[in-house]
Amino acid sequence: MVEFSIFNLMGQRKRENSIASTLSETVKLVQHAERANFDCAWFAEHHFSNYCICPSPLLMVSHIAAQTKKIRLGPAVVVVPLYHPIRLLSEIGMVSGLSGGRLNLGIGSGYQPYEFDRFGASLNDSKDRLSEFIDLLEKAFGNETFNFQGKFTDIPETAIITRPEINPPIWIAGDSEETHRIAARKGFTPIITGRWGGSEYLAEQRERINVSFAAEGKSHESYNIGILRFACVTESDEETIKYLENARYQLRLAASLRARAEVMDGALMIEQPILNEPTLDEMADNLAVGRPETVAEKLIADIRSSNASHVMLNIRTGDSTIEQAHRTIDAFKNSIRPLIDKTLNLS
């Protein structure tokens, strides 16, 4: 069984693209994905730049839950160290209730110094804060009342009044051994991103996770994994190059933010090339962009190499058009997913 979802970064490449229109288009895209039988829709969290205009993925989940019926919804991911943990727990419980139990909870420790600096937070202890939050979540959601004494948080006897009746499944992002071993111990689903690499790169990432799980006494067959991939159906070489250029734009911004090398023009980041970045032709070889049969072929290779159980599709990036994203969803329902299911014997 392989699930498929759409991932919504909600970037703003140009100033003339309004926040309201981006949010409205995202709602319509998720509604279309639901009609096309996608399993889930995910929403990113970032702050203070046009890389992503969504500072609260849980708020997006609650908003879109009221306008959908069956598709699961989740943050990918909540940047845990930027929240007061007990407030975050209460909001997770409330969103789980508002969504009718459709919440998939993606969590992570964050990676952008630009964000952490402006929250007065530090990346140096971000993984420790994430680990402590996980312990707190288990105690708070596993008991009617609880108390907690940790390195960062002390909580007297307390009840989370919005505590979910059924805890949401938890997904965890990050490429460190520490994060992978947390996933192994807790039974979480690790999320990996192939960036602009191909199926071979995904295989290398999967093997690294296998090693971490083995260190925790878990076999490589004992866990699920989610992969995040660029994907777009295009009708010409020109459209393909344009989408790939937008994907490169997104990855350049992310790399600048990761390296504390961002150059800002007001709220907009200035795009900067990355050392040793691939050419657009090399990206075309690696990514699921092109005719429907090409997209299916690339995703099949990705699934096989990573043994993924869940594939997040980043179908809109940079200033790629909403029409192109809707066309990709239609093609996925009508031809891409049936071909994947048939080839991998999933139907």
C-alpha positions in Angstrom: 0.0 0.0 0.0 1.4 3.4 -1.0 -0.4 6.6 -0.1 -0.1 9.8 -2.1 -0.5 13.4 -0.9 0.1 17.0 -2.0 2.6 19.2 -0.2 1.8 22.9 -0.1 4.8 25.2 0.6 2.8 28.3 -0.4 5.7 30.4 -1.5 5.4 33.9 -3.0 8.0 34.5 -5.7 6.6 37.8 -6.9 5.4 40.7 -4.8 2.3 41.1 -7.0 1.1 37.6 -5.8 -1.2 38.4 -2.9 -1.3 36.4 0.3 -5.1 36.1 0.0 -5.0 34.7 -3.5 -2.3 32.2 -2.5 -4.3 30.9 0.4 -7.5 30.7 -1.6 -5.8 28.8 -4.4 -4.4 26.4 -1.9 -7.8 25.7 -0.5 -9.1 24.9 -4.0 -6.1 22.7 -4.8 -6.7 20.6 -1.7 -10.4 20.3 -2.5 -9.5 19.1 -6.0 -7.0 16.7 -4.5 -9.7 15.3 -2.3 -12.0 14.7 -5.3 -9.1 13.0 -7.1 -8.8 10.6 -4.1 -5.5 11.8 -2.7 -4.9 10.5 0.8 -3.6 13.6 2.5 -2.7 17.3 2.1 0.3 18.8 3.9 1.2 22.4 4.8 4.6 23.8 5.5 5.6 26.2 8.3 8.1 29.0 7.8 8.4 32.6 9.0 9.5 36.1 7.9 10.2 35.6 4.2 8.5 34.8 0.9 10.0 31.2 1.0 6.7 30.3 2.6 3.8 32.5 3.6 2.3 30.0 6.1 3.4 30.7 9.7 0.7 28.3 11.1 0.1 25.0 9.4 -2.3 23.9 12.1 -4.4 27.0 11.3 -4.4 25.9 7.7 -5.5 22.5 8.7 -8.4 23.8 10.7 -9.5 26.1 7.9 -9.4 23.5 5.2 -10.9 20.8 7.4 -14.1 22.8 7.4 -14.1 22.8 3.6 -13.3 19.1 3.0 -14.8 15.8 4.2 -12.4 12.9 3.9 -8.9 13.8 2.9 -6.4 13.7 5.8 -4.6 17.0 6.6 -1.4 17.8 8.4 1.5 20.2 9.1 4.7 19.3 7.4 5.9 20.2 9.8 5.2 22.1 13.0 8.6 23.6 14.0 8.3 22.5 17.6 11.1 24.6 19.3 9.3 27.8 18.2 6.2 27.1 20.4 5.4 27.0 24.0 5.0 23.2 24.3 1.8 23.2 26.4 0.1 25.7 24.1 1.1 23.6 21.1 -0.4 20.5 22.7 -3.7 22.2 23.3 -3.8 23.4 19.7 -3.0 20.0 18.3 -5.9 18.5 20.3 -8.2 21.2 19.1 -7.3 20.8 15.5 -7.7 17.1 15.8 -11.2 17.6 17.0 -12.0 20.2 14.3 -10.8 17.9 11.6 -12.9 15.0 12.8 -9.8 13.0 13.5 -8.3 13.5 10.1 -5.1 15.1 11.5 -1.7 13.7 10.5 0.8 15.4 12.9 4.2 16.2 11.3 6.8 17.6 13.6 10.4 18.7 13.3 13.2 20.6 15.0 13.6 23.3 12.3 16.7 24.3 10.3 16.6 28.0 9.5 18.7 30.3 11.7 16.8 33.3 10.2 13.6 32.1 11.8 15.1 31.1 15.1 17.0 34.3 15.6 13.8 36.3 15.3 12.0 34.1 17.8 14.9 34.5 20.2 15.4 30.7 19.9 18.5 28.6 19.2 19.1 25.8 16.8 21.8 24.5 19.2 19.2 22.9 21.5 16.4 22.5 18.9 16.7 18.7 18.7 16.7 18.4 22.5 13.6 20.5 22.7 11.9 18.3 20.1 12.8 15.2 22.0 11.5 16.6 25.3 8.3 17.7 23.5 7.7 14.2 22.3 8.0 12.9 25.9 5.6 15.6 27.0 3.1 14.8 24.3 3.0 11.1 25.2 2.4 11.9 28.9 -0.2 14.7 28.2 -2.2 12.8 25.6 -1.9 9.5 27.5 -3.4 10.7 30.7 -6.4 12.7 31.9 -4.0 14.8 34.0 -0.2 14.9 34.2 2.8 16.7 35.5 6.1 17.1 33.8 9.7 18.0 34.8 12.1 18.5 31.9 15.2 20.3 31.0 13.2 23.1 29.3 9.7 22.8 30.7 8.2 22.2 34.2 4.4 21.7 34.3 2.4 21.2 37.5 -0.6 18.8 37.5 -2.5 19.8 34.4 -5.2 18.6 32.0 -5.2 19.2 28.3 -8.9 19.7 27.9 -8.7 19.2 24.1 -6.8 15.9 24.5 -7.7 13.8 21.4 -9.8 10.7 21.8 -7.5 8.9 19.3 -3.9 10.3 19.0 -3.0 11.5 15.5 -0.3 9.5 13.7 3.0 11.2 14.1 5.5 11.9 11.3 9.0 13.3 11.9 11.2 15.3 9.5 14.9 15.5 9.7 18.0 13.9 8.2 20.1 13.3 11.4 20.7 10.0 13.0 19.2 11.3 16.2 15.9 12.1 14.5 15.8 8.7 12.8 16.5 6.9 16.1 13.6 8.8 17.7 11.4 7.6 14.9 12.5 4.1 15.5 12.0 4.2 19.3 8.6 5.9 19.1 7.1 4.2 16.0 6.9 7.5 14.1 7.0 7.8 10.3 10.2 9.5 9.1 9.9 12.0 6.3 12.8 12.4 3.8 13.1 14.8 0.9 15.0 14.0 -2.2 15.6 17.6 -3.0 16.9 17.6 -6.6 18.4 14.1 -6.3 17.1 11.1 -8.1 16.1 7.6 -7.0 19.7 6.7 -6.2 19.8 9.6 -3.7 16.6 8.4 -2.1 18.1 4.9 -1.8 21.1 6.3 0.1 18.8 8.2 2.5 16.8 5.0 3.1 19.9 3.1 3.9 21.0 5.7 6.4 17.6 5.4 8.1 17.9 1.6 8.0 21.2 1.8 10.0 19.5 4.1 12.6 16.6 1.7 13.0 18.9 -1.3 13.3 20.7 0.5 16.1 17.4 0.6 17.9 16.7 -3.1 17.2 14.3 -2.5 14.4 14.4 -4.2 11.0 14.3 -2.3 7.7 11.0 -3.9 7.0 9.4 -2.8 10.3 8.6 0.9 9.5 6.9 3.2 7.0 8.6 6.1 5.4 7.4 9.2 3.6 9.2 10.9 0.8 8.8 14.4 -0.6 9.2 14.8 -4.3 8.7 17.5 -6.9 6.2 16.4 -9.5 4.4 18.2 -12.4 2.7 17.2 -15.6 3.9 19.5 -18.5 2.8 19.7 -22.1 6.0 21.0 -23.7 9.7 21.2 -23.1 9.3 24.9 -22.4 6.8 24.1 -19.6 9.2 21.4 -18.2 12.1 23.8 -18.1 10.0 26.5 -16.4 8.8 24.2 -13.7 12.4 22.9 -13.1 13.6 26.5 -12.9 10.9 27.2 -10.2 12.0 24.0 -8.3 15.6 25.3 -8.4 14.5 28.6 -7.2 12.8 27.0 -4.1 15.8 24.9 -3.4 18.2 27.9 -3.7 16.2 29.8 -1.2 16.1 26.9 1.2 19.9 26.4 1.0 20.5 30.1 1.7 18.3 30.0 4.7 19.9 26.8 6.0 23.4 28.3 5.6 22.5 31.7 7.1 23.4 33.2 3.8 20.0 34.8 2.9 20.0 38.2 1.2 16.7 40.0 1.7 15.0 42.7 -0.3 12.4 43.7 2.2 10.3 40.5 2.7 11.5 38.9 -0.5 14.7 36.8 -0.7 17.1 37.3 -3.5 17.8 34.1 -5.4 21.4 32.9 -5.2 23.0 30.0 -7.0 24.3 27.1 -4.9 27.8 25.7 -5.2 27.9 22.5 -7.3 24.1 22.7 -8.0 22.9 20.4 -10.8 22.0 21.8 -14.2 18.3 21.9 -15.3 19.0 18.9 -17.6 20.3 16.9 -14.6 17.3 17.9 -12.6 15.1 16.8 -15.5 16.8 13.4 -15.3 16.1 13.1 -11.6 12.6 14.6 -11.0 9.1 13.5 -11.9 8.4 16.3 -14.4 7.0 15.9 -18.0 4.3 13.8 -19.7 2.1 11.6 -17.4 4.0 8.5 -18.4 7.3 10.1 -17.5 6.0 11.3 -14.1 4.7 7.8 -13.4 8.0 6.2 -14.4 10.1 8.5 -12.1 7.8 8.0 -9.1 7.8 4.2 -9.6 11.6 4.4 -9.4 11.5 6.6 -6.4 9.1 4.3 -4.5 11.2 1.2 -5.4 14.5 2.7 -4.3 13.2 4.1 -1.0 10.5 1.5 -0.3 8.3 4.4 0.5 4.8 3.9 1.9 3.8 7.5 1.4 4.7 10.0 -1.4 4.2 13.7 -0.9 4.0 15.6 -4.2 5.2 19.2 -4.4 3.1 20.0 -7.5 3.3 23.8 -7.2 6.5 25.7 -6.6 7.9 29.2 -7.2 5.5 31.0 -9.6 4.3 27.9 -11.4 0.7 28.3 -12.3 -2.3 27.1 -10.4 -3.7 25.8 -13.7 -0.7 23.5 -14.1 -1.1 22.2 -10.6 -4.8 21.4 -11.2 -3.8 19.6 -14.5 -1.3 17.6 -12.6 -3.9 16.4 -10.1 -6.2 15.4 -13.0 -3.5 13.5 -14.7 -2.5 11.8 -11.5 -6.1 10.5 -11.0 -6.7 9.5 -14.6 -3.4 8.0 -15.7 -0.4 8.3 -13.3 -1.8 6.6 -10.2 -3.4 3.8 -12.2 -0.1 3.1 -13.9 1.8 3.2 -10.6 -0.7 0.9 -9.0 -0.6 -1.6 -11.9 3.2 -1.6 -12.1 3.7 -2.0 -8.4 0.8 -4.4 -8.0 -0.9 -2.0 -5.5 -4.5 -2.2 -6.8 
